[in-house]
Amino acid sequence: MGDEKKILQKLDEVAQQAGANPAFARMLSGMAIDAILSGVSSPQWTAYMQVIVGADSPKQLARLTFKDSHHDDPWLKRSNVYIVSNAVCGTGTTTHTGDRVDPLIDQPFDD
């Protein structure tokens, strides 16, 4: 677990994938729209965030779905909204999924 990539690193990888693969970028954009329209407690929000962190990162997914101890922190709310809203536009802008995400997003996770 100690070798796990940070959320910001994963956002960068997703951005690179979106920049290199227009089909992935369109899919990501569609998922972002569904997440926004469905809300932060929805399966659509969780599915979008799981694309970002992967299936084997439960603590990171908990952070991005407001299920860890930081769920009420303003920096987390703002960062998570940026993670989703940054992907809404076309393929040229889905490559910026990590823009304006606070580095606090990678602070230690709950045990």
Buried (B, 14 or more C-beta within 10 A) or exposed (E): EEEBBEBBEBBBBBBEBBBEEEEBBBBBBEBBBBBBEBEBEBEBBBEBBBBBBBEEBEBBBBBBBBBBEBBEBEBBBBBBBBBBBBBBEEBEBBBBBBEEBBEEBBEEBEE
